Every structure is written in C-alpha cells, then in structure tokens.
Amino acid sequence: MTPENKKIILAGTAIAIVISILAPFLASNNPDGLDKNIITLVGSGSEEHAEKIIEEKNPVGYESPFSDYSIEGMEKPGEVFAIVLGTVIMLVLALGVSSLIKKKN
C-alpha cells in the first residue's frame, strides 16, 4: 500500500467516525421508512401494536444487539457508541476482505 493510499484510507476513516459521532444528534426522531411501513402494515398505525405482533411472530427470538442504533439506558452516548462501534467493525471487515483479495491476486 502506497503512502498516498494510506492517507486516503485514514481520511475516509476519520470522516466515517465524525459522521458516526454526529449522526445521533442530526437524525430525526421520526421513524425511518422501514419502521414507518412496518407500523402502517403490521400495527395499523400503532407502533406499540406493531411491536407486540412482531414479538409474538418472531420464531427465532433474535434481538438485535443494538436495536434502534443505541445501547439501552445510555441515551445519546449509547447511540454514539453503538454507531461508532458498528462503523469501526465494518471498516475492519472491509480492510480484512480487501487484504485477502489482494493476497489472492
């Protein structure tokens, strides 16, 4: 990897982390498109009713580790940590996969 490429990767990583930190403060509190459609289609417009039906029909019982992009009980710092952690995990995975592909070629 050339020094130029390292600079680009570091700059991209820094930008991704800054966006991750700012995201919880800039995001809307209204449900996003997917949540709104679930509430409309499953819950007949009621978020509580939709959550109840989804909980009843969840055969696997799987719960997201960071549901709603946050850590329960931590408010905004929990949101920041969850998003930054997810961003770092994805960046490390991308770097790892690209390294494996590079070695094969």
One Martini backbone bead per residue (centre of mass of N, CA, C, O) as a GRO file, in nm:
protein
  105
    1MET     BB    1   0.096   0.038   0.024
    2THR     BB    2   0.068   0.352  -0.024
    3PRO     BB    3   0.084   0.657   0.120
    4GLU     BB    4  -0.164   0.767  -0.029
    5ASN     BB    5  -0.361   0.540   0.050
    6LYS     BB    6  -0.337   0.581   0.355
    7LYS     BB    7  -0.450   0.869   0.358
    8ILE     BB    8  -0.726   0.797   0.240
    9ILE     BB    9  -0.810   0.595   0.457
   10LEU     BB   10  -0.783   0.787   0.701
   11ALA     BB   11  -0.980   1.001   0.599
   12GLY     BB   12  -1.227   0.814   0.569
   13THR     BB   13  -1.231   0.723   0.864
   14ALA     BB   14  -1.265   1.001   0.993
   15ILE     BB   15  -1.531   1.069   0.852
   16ALA     BB   16  -1.693   0.826   0.958
   17ILE     BB   17  -1.662   0.897   1.260
   18VAL     BB   18  -1.787   1.177   1.255
   19ILE     BB   19  -2.062   1.086   1.149
   20SER     BB   20  -2.118   0.889   1.382
   21ILE     BB   21  -2.121   1.109   1.605
   22LEU     BB   22  -2.345   1.304   1.467
   23ALA     BB   23  -2.601   1.137   1.394
   24PRO     BB   24  -2.780   1.145   1.660
   25PHE     BB   25  -2.811   1.472   1.637
   26LEU     BB   26  -2.933   1.475   1.322
   27ALA     BB   27  -3.151   1.288   1.357
   28SER     BB   28  -3.458   1.176   1.342
   29ASN     BB   29  -3.735   1.077   1.552
   30ASN     BB   30  -3.861   0.962   1.329
   31PRO     BB   31  -3.950   0.717   1.151
   32ASP     BB   32  -3.843   0.532   0.924
   33GLY     BB   33  -3.940   0.372   0.648
   34LEU     BB   34  -3.946   0.085   0.766
   35ASP     BB   35  -4.093   0.146   1.031
   36LYS     BB   36  -4.342   0.281   0.906
   37ASN     BB   37  -4.437   0.033   0.742
   38ILE     BB   38  -4.475  -0.158   0.979
   39ILE     BB   39  -4.679   0.012   1.132
   40THR     BB   40  -4.888   0.021   0.902
   41LEU     BB   41  -4.913  -0.292   0.825
   42VAL     BB   42  -4.912  -0.429   1.122
   43GLY     BB   43  -5.021  -0.184   1.336
   44SER     BB   44  -5.231   0.021   1.223
   45GLY     BB   45  -5.041   0.283   1.332
   46SER     BB   46  -4.919   0.123   1.583
   47GLU     BB   47  -4.629   0.070   1.745
   48GLU     BB   48  -4.713  -0.118   1.978
   49HIS     BB   49  -4.868  -0.323   1.802
   50ALA     BB   50  -4.635  -0.400   1.618
   51GLU     BB   51  -4.441  -0.506   1.839
   52LYS     BB   52  -4.629  -0.729   1.943
   53ILE     BB   53  -4.655  -0.892   1.679
   54ILE     BB   54  -4.354  -0.937   1.627
   55GLU     BB   55  -4.296  -1.084   1.896
   56GLU     BB   56  -4.499  -1.324   1.844
   57LYS     BB   57  -4.367  -1.388   1.532
   58ASN     BB   58  -4.080  -1.467   1.653
   59PRO     BB   59  -3.923  -1.768   1.604
   60VAL     BB   60  -3.619  -1.706   1.703
   61GLY     BB   61  -3.567  -1.458   1.915
   62TYR     BB   62  -3.419  -1.227   1.787
   63GLU     BB   63  -3.191  -0.970   1.890
   64SER     BB   64  -3.058  -0.683   1.862
   65PRO     BB   65  -2.778  -0.546   1.999
   66PHE     BB   66  -2.862  -0.245   1.850
   67SER     BB   67  -3.133  -0.119   1.886
   68ASP     BB   68  -3.178   0.175   1.740
   69TYR     BB   69  -2.875   0.258   1.761
   70SER     BB   70  -2.838   0.146   2.073
   71ILE     BB   71  -2.795   0.164   2.427
   72GLU     BB   72  -2.951   0.070   2.684
   73GLY     BB   73  -2.967   0.356   2.906
   74MET     BB   74  -2.759   0.583   2.742
   75GLU     BB   75  -2.865   0.735   2.522
   76LYS     BB   76  -2.662   0.922   2.330
   77PRO     BB   77  -2.394   0.772   2.401
   78GLY     BB   78  -2.506   0.496   2.302
   79GLU     BB   79  -2.543   0.578   2.009
   80VAL     BB   80  -2.257   0.656   1.946
   81PHE     BB   81  -2.120   0.389   2.022
   82ALA     BB   82  -2.279   0.200   1.830
   83ILE     BB   83  -2.201   0.345   1.563
   84VAL     BB   84  -1.895   0.340   1.593
   85LEU     BB   85  -1.866   0.036   1.624
   86GLY     BB   86  -1.996  -0.040   1.352
   87THR     BB   87  -1.796   0.118   1.178
   88VAL     BB   88  -1.537  -0.024   1.268
   89ILE     BB   89  -1.617  -0.309   1.192
   90MET     BB   90  -1.657  -0.251   0.887
   91LEU     BB   91  -1.371  -0.147   0.830
   92VAL     BB   92  -1.221  -0.404   0.915
   93LEU     BB   93  -1.361  -0.595   0.720
   94ALA     BB   94  -1.280  -0.447   0.461
   95LEU     BB   95  -0.976  -0.471   0.504
   96GLY     BB   96  -0.964  -0.781   0.524
   97VAL     BB   97  -1.088  -0.850   0.248
   98SER     BB   98  -0.889  -0.684   0.075
   99SER     BB   99  -0.639  -0.843   0.166
  100LEU     BB  100  -0.728  -1.120   0.060
  101ILE     BB  101  -0.762  -1.037  -0.235
  102LYS     BB  102  -0.472  -0.937  -0.279
  103LYS     BB  103  -0.329  -1.213  -0.219
  104LYS     BB  104  -0.466  -1.373  -0.459
  105ASN     BB  105  -0.344  -1.165  -0.678
   0.00000   0.00000   0.00000
